[in-house]
Amino acid sequence: MSLQNHPNLDFFWPIESNWNHNNVASVLERPGIKEDWEVFVRTISEISWDEILSLHSAKHSGRMSISKALAEVINHKLLLNGALKKCRIFTDGKDNSKPFIIEYKLGSLAIDISFGHYNITAWKLARLVVATSPNKNEMENQCKVGILILPEEELRLAGKFDSPSNWERAVDYLNYMGNQWQSPLLLIGLKNPGSFKIFDHGKGATPRSSVRRL
C-alpha cells in the first residue's frame, strides 16, 4: 500500500482562552521568544505524515502504536533545527535526574512530548514549570515558555496510542491546576489528519500493526 500524499503535521491554533495559560499567546510575541517560536512552528509544520508512517512500517510495526515513530521524527527534526536535547536546568550537577532535565531546549523554549500515561502528563507539565520559573537555586538553562506536545483524542484513537493521554485531558489539567503553575505553558495538540488509521493485528502477530489509508 502506498503511504504517499498524507498531509503534514498540524496542531490546534490559535490559542483559545481556556488554554491560554498565563497569557502565553502574548508571551510568544515578545522579542527573543517570537524568533524561537517561529522556528518551532516551522519545524513541526514541515513534518509529513508520510515520513512518520513510513518509519512506523519500516521500523516500528512490531508495536501497536504509532507513537514511537512520531516521537522519533519530531526528535530528529527538532535537533536538525537547532534544539538541544536533555539539558540540565540547574548548575548543581543533577544532570542525571529526570526532574531537573529539559527534554528539548530551543532557545527560550523548553519542550517535551507526552504520548504516554496521563499521570506522566501532569509530571511533565510540572517539570516544564521548573525549567521556566525563577528558582533560589542557580539555573543553567532557564527558559521562558514551556511547550508540551500531545495527540488530540481523535489522533490518539487513529494512531492506536496505548495510553489515554491526550491534549484534551492536558487542557483540563491547566484549567484545574494551572493556578499552581505560574510560568506560561503551551499545549500543542497534534490534529488527526483523517487520512490513515493504524490497524492492530493483535498481540503476538507479526507485524503487530499496519497502516490503513482512509
HUPETA-V585812 format. One record per backbone hydrogen bond with DSSP energy under -0.5 kcal/mol. CO is the residue of the C=O (numbers start at 1). NH is the residue of the N-H. Records with the same first field share a line. If there is no record, write none. Layout:
CO->NH / NH
This chain:
7->49
10->191
16->19
17->20
19->21
20->23
21->24
23->26 / 27
24->28
26->29
27->30
30->33 / 34
33->37
34->38
35->39
36->40
37->41
38->42
39->43
40->44
41->45
42->46
44->47
47->9
48->52
49->53
50->54
51->55
52->56
53->57
54->58
55->59 / 60
56->60
60->63
61->208 / 209
66->70
67->71
68->72
69->73
70->74
71->75
72->76
73->77
74->78
75->79
76->80
77->81
78->83
79->82
84->105
87->102
89->140 / 141
93->95
94->97
96->98
97->100
98->101
100->89
101->103
102->87
103->86
104->111
105->84 / 107
106->109
108->144 / 145
109->106 / 111
110->147
111->104
112->149
117->120 / 121
118->122
119->123
120->124
121->125
122->126
123->127
124->128
125->129
126->130
127->131
128->132
129->132 / 133
130->133
131->143
138->91
145->110
146->186
147->112
148->188
149->114
150->190
151->167
152->156
153->157
154->158
155->159
156->161
157->160
158->198
159->66
163->165
164->166
166->170
167->171
168->172
169->173
170->174
171->175
172->176
173->177
174->178
177->180
178->181
180->182
184->146
185->21
186->148 / 188
187->189
188->150 / 190
189->12
190->152
191->193
195->214
197->199 / 212
198->200
199->201 / 210
202->205
208->201 / 202
210->199
212->197
